[in-house]
Protein backbone atom coordinates (compact mmCIF):
# COMPACT_ATOMS: atom_id res chain seq x y z
CA UNK A 1 0.00 0.00 0.00
CA UNK A 2 1.49 3.35 -1.04
CA UNK A 3 0.58 6.49 0.84
CA UNK A 4 2.01 9.75 2.09
CA UNK A 5 1.51 10.73 5.71
CA UNK A 6 1.62 14.19 7.22
CA UNK A 7 1.47 14.64 11.00
CA UNK A 8 -0.61 17.76 11.61
CA UNK A 9 -0.13 17.66 15.37
CA UNK A 10 -3.00 18.47 17.70
CA UNK A 11 -5.90 20.09 15.84
CA UNK A 12 -9.06 21.55 17.33
CA UNK A 13 -12.63 20.93 16.21
CA UNK A 14 -13.71 23.52 13.68
CA UNK A 15 -10.23 24.14 12.27
CA UNK A 16 -9.84 23.67 8.51
CA UNK A 17 -7.24 21.47 6.85
CA UNK A 18 -6.50 22.68 3.33
CA UNK A 19 -5.01 20.18 0.89
CA UNK A 20 -3.32 21.18 -2.36
CA UNK A 21 -1.73 18.53 -4.58
CA UNK A 22 0.03 18.45 -7.90
CA UNK A 23 -1.86 16.09 -10.16
CA UNK A 24 -5.37 15.19 -11.18
CA UNK A 25 -6.91 13.48 -8.17
CA UNK A 26 -6.12 11.62 -4.96
CA UNK A 27 -7.70 9.86 -2.02
CA UNK A 28 -7.31 12.26 0.90
CA UNK A 29 -8.04 10.91 4.39
CA UNK A 30 -7.97 12.95 7.58
CA UNK A 31 -7.83 10.65 10.63
CA UNK A 32 -6.46 10.39 14.14
CA UNK A 33 -3.49 8.18 15.08
CA UNK A 34 -5.68 5.28 16.24
CA UNK A 35 -7.55 5.16 12.93
CA UNK A 36 -4.28 5.51 11.02
CA UNK A 37 -2.90 2.42 12.81
CA UNK A 38 -6.04 0.53 11.80
CA UNK A 39 -5.70 1.78 8.22
CA UNK A 40 -2.08 0.58 8.00
CA UNK A 41 -3.13 -2.84 9.32
CA UNK A 42 -5.95 -3.15 6.80
CA UNK A 43 -8.62 -2.94 9.49
CA UNK A 44 -11.80 -0.86 9.54
CA UNK A 45 -11.07 2.82 10.13
CA UNK A 46 -12.90 6.14 10.18
CA UNK A 47 -11.73 9.17 8.22
CA UNK A 48 -12.89 12.47 6.76
CA UNK A 49 -12.27 13.38 3.15
CA UNK A 50 -12.27 10.93 0.27
CA UNK A 51 -11.58 11.00 -3.46
CA UNK A 52 -10.66 14.59 -4.28
CA UNK A 53 -10.50 16.03 -7.80
CA UNK A 54 -10.45 19.80 -7.18
CA UNK A 55 -7.77 21.64 -5.25
CA UNK A 56 -7.38 23.27 -2.88
CA UNK A 57 -9.71 20.99 -0.92
CA UNK A 58 -10.83 21.98 2.58
CA UNK A 59 -11.68 19.44 5.28
CA UNK A 60 -13.14 20.70 8.56
CA UNK A 61 -11.73 19.02 11.68
CA UNK A 62 -14.76 17.40 13.35
CA UNK A 63 -13.47 17.37 16.94
CA UNK A 64 -10.36 17.95 19.04
PyMOL CGO cylinders between C-alpha atoms (Angstrom):
from pymol import cmd
from pymol.cgo import CYLINDER

trace = [
    CYLINDER, 0.00, 0.00, 0.00, 1.49, 3.35, -1.04, 0.3, 1, 1, 1, 1, 1, 1,
    CYLINDER, 1.49, 3.35, -1.04, 0.58, 6.49, 0.84, 0.3, 1, 1, 1, 1, 1, 1,
    CYLINDER, 0.58, 6.49, 0.84, 2.01, 9.75, 2.09, 0.3, 1, 1, 1, 1, 1, 1,
    CYLINDER, 2.01, 9.75, 2.09, 1.51, 10.73, 5.71, 0.3, 1, 1, 1, 1, 1, 1,
    CYLINDER, 1.51, 10.73, 5.71, 1.62, 14.19, 7.22, 0.3, 1, 1, 1, 1, 1, 1,
    CYLINDER, 1.62, 14.19, 7.22, 1.47, 14.64, 11.00, 0.3, 1, 1, 1, 1, 1, 1,
    CYLINDER, 1.47, 14.64, 11.00, -0.61, 17.76, 11.61, 0.3, 1, 1, 1, 1, 1, 1,
    CYLINDER, -0.61, 17.76, 11.61, -0.13, 17.66, 15.37, 0.3, 1, 1, 1, 1, 1, 1,
    CYLINDER, -0.13, 17.66, 15.37, -3.00, 18.47, 17.70, 0.3, 1, 1, 1, 1, 1, 1,
    CYLINDER, -3.00, 18.47, 17.70, -5.90, 20.09, 15.84, 0.3, 1, 1, 1, 1, 1, 1,
    CYLINDER, -5.90, 20.09, 15.84, -9.06, 21.55, 17.33, 0.3, 1, 1, 1, 1, 1, 1,
    CYLINDER, -9.06, 21.55, 17.33, -12.63, 20.93, 16.21, 0.3, 1, 1, 1, 1, 1, 1,
    CYLINDER, -12.63, 20.93, 16.21, -13.71, 23.52, 13.68, 0.3, 1, 1, 1, 1, 1, 1,
    CYLINDER, -13.71, 23.52, 13.68, -10.23, 24.14, 12.27, 0.3, 1, 1, 1, 1, 1, 1,
    CYLINDER, -10.23, 24.14, 12.27, -9.84, 23.67, 8.51, 0.3, 1, 1, 1, 1, 1, 1,
    CYLINDER, -9.84, 23.67, 8.51, -7.24, 21.47, 6.85, 0.3, 1, 1, 1, 1, 1, 1,
    CYLINDER, -7.24, 21.47, 6.85, -6.50, 22.68, 3.33, 0.3, 1, 1, 1, 1, 1, 1,
    CYLINDER, -6.50, 22.68, 3.33, -5.01, 20.18, 0.89, 0.3, 1, 1, 1, 1, 1, 1,
    CYLINDER, -5.01, 20.18, 0.89, -3.32, 21.18, -2.36, 0.3, 1, 1, 1, 1, 1, 1,
    CYLINDER, -3.32, 21.18, -2.36, -1.73, 18.53, -4.58, 0.3, 1, 1, 1, 1, 1, 1,
    CYLINDER, -1.73, 18.53, -4.58, 0.03, 18.45, -7.90, 0.3, 1, 1, 1, 1, 1, 1,
    CYLINDER, 0.03, 18.45, -7.90, -1.86, 16.09, -10.16, 0.3, 1, 1, 1, 1, 1, 1,
    CYLINDER, -1.86, 16.09, -10.16, -5.37, 15.19, -11.18, 0.3, 1, 1, 1, 1, 1, 1,
    CYLINDER, -5.37, 15.19, -11.18, -6.91, 13.48, -8.17, 0.3, 1, 1, 1, 1, 1, 1,
    CYLINDER, -6.91, 13.48, -8.17, -6.12, 11.62, -4.96, 0.3, 1, 1, 1, 1, 1, 1,
    CYLINDER, -6.12, 11.62, -4.96, -7.70, 9.86, -2.02, 0.3, 1, 1, 1, 1, 1, 1,
    CYLINDER, -7.70, 9.86, -2.02, -7.31, 12.26, 0.90, 0.3, 1, 1, 1, 1, 1, 1,
    CYLINDER, -7.31, 12.26, 0.90, -8.04, 10.91, 4.39, 0.3, 1, 1, 1, 1, 1, 1,
    CYLINDER, -8.04, 10.91, 4.39, -7.97, 12.95, 7.58, 0.3, 1, 1, 1, 1, 1, 1,
    CYLINDER, -7.97, 12.95, 7.58, -7.83, 10.65, 10.63, 0.3, 1, 1, 1, 1, 1, 1,
    CYLINDER, -7.83, 10.65, 10.63, -6.46, 10.39, 14.14, 0.3, 1, 1, 1, 1, 1, 1,
    CYLINDER, -6.46, 10.39, 14.14, -3.49, 8.18, 15.08, 0.3, 1, 1, 1, 1, 1, 1,
    CYLINDER, -3.49, 8.18, 15.08, -5.68, 5.28, 16.24, 0.3, 1, 1, 1, 1, 1, 1,
    CYLINDER, -5.68, 5.28, 16.24, -7.55, 5.16, 12.93, 0.3, 1, 1, 1, 1, 1, 1,
    CYLINDER, -7.55, 5.16, 12.93, -4.28, 5.51, 11.02, 0.3, 1, 1, 1, 1, 1, 1,
    CYLINDER, -4.28, 5.51, 11.02, -2.90, 2.42, 12.81, 0.3, 1, 1, 1, 1, 1, 1,
    CYLINDER, -2.90, 2.42, 12.81, -6.04, 0.53, 11.80, 0.3, 1, 1, 1, 1, 1, 1,
    CYLINDER, -6.04, 0.53, 11.80, -5.70, 1.78, 8.22, 0.3, 1, 1, 1, 1, 1, 1,
    CYLINDER, -5.70, 1.78, 8.22, -2.08, 0.58, 8.00, 0.3, 1, 1, 1, 1, 1, 1,
    CYLINDER, -2.08, 0.58, 8.00, -3.13, -2.84, 9.32, 0.3, 1, 1, 1, 1, 1, 1,
    CYLINDER, -3.13, -2.84, 9.32, -5.95, -3.15, 6.80, 0.3, 1, 1, 1, 1, 1, 1,
    CYLINDER, -5.95, -3.15, 6.80, -8.62, -2.94, 9.49, 0.3, 1, 1, 1, 1, 1, 1,
    CYLINDER, -8.62, -2.94, 9.49, -11.80, -0.86, 9.54, 0.3, 1, 1, 1, 1, 1, 1,
    CYLINDER, -11.80, -0.86, 9.54, -11.07, 2.82, 10.13, 0.3, 1, 1, 1, 1, 1, 1,
    CYLINDER, -11.07, 2.82, 10.13, -12.90, 6.14, 10.18, 0.3, 1, 1, 1, 1, 1, 1,
    CYLINDER, -12.90, 6.14, 10.18, -11.73, 9.17, 8.22, 0.3, 1, 1, 1, 1, 1, 1,
    CYLINDER, -11.73, 9.17, 8.22, -12.89, 12.47, 6.76, 0.3, 1, 1, 1, 1, 1, 1,
    CYLINDER, -12.89, 12.47, 6.76, -12.27, 13.38, 3.15, 0.3, 1, 1, 1, 1, 1, 1,
    CYLINDER, -12.27, 13.38, 3.15, -12.27, 10.93, 0.27, 0.3, 1, 1, 1, 1, 1, 1,
    CYLINDER, -12.27, 10.93, 0.27, -11.58, 11.00, -3.46, 0.3, 1, 1, 1, 1, 1, 1,
    CYLINDER, -11.58, 11.00, -3.46, -10.66, 14.59, -4.28, 0.3, 1, 1, 1, 1, 1, 1,
    CYLINDER, -10.66, 14.59, -4.28, -10.50, 16.03, -7.80, 0.3, 1, 1, 1, 1, 1, 1,
    CYLINDER, -10.50, 16.03, -7.80, -10.45, 19.80, -7.18, 0.3, 1, 1, 1, 1, 1, 1,
    CYLINDER, -10.45, 19.80, -7.18, -7.77, 21.64, -5.25, 0.3, 1, 1, 1, 1, 1, 1,
    CYLINDER, -7.77, 21.64, -5.25, -7.38, 23.27, -2.88, 0.3, 1, 1, 1, 1, 1, 1,
    CYLINDER, -7.38, 23.27, -2.88, -9.71, 20.99, -0.92, 0.3, 1, 1, 1, 1, 1, 1,
    CYLINDER, -9.71, 20.99, -0.92, -10.83, 21.98, 2.58, 0.3, 1, 1, 1, 1, 1, 1,
    CYLINDER, -10.83, 21.98, 2.58, -11.68, 19.44, 5.28, 0.3, 1, 1, 1, 1, 1, 1,
    CYLINDER, -11.68, 19.44, 5.28, -13.14, 20.70, 8.56, 0.3, 1, 1, 1, 1, 1, 1,
    CYLINDER, -13.14, 20.70, 8.56, -11.73, 19.02, 11.68, 0.3, 1, 1, 1, 1, 1, 1,
    CYLINDER, -11.73, 19.02, 11.68, -14.76, 17.40, 13.35, 0.3, 1, 1, 1, 1, 1, 1,
    CYLINDER, -14.76, 17.40, 13.35, -13.47, 17.37, 16.94, 0.3, 1, 1, 1, 1, 1, 1,
    CYLINDER, -13.47, 17.37, 16.94, -10.36, 17.95, 19.04, 0.3, 1, 1, 1, 1, 1, 1,
]
cmd.load_cgo(trace, "trace")
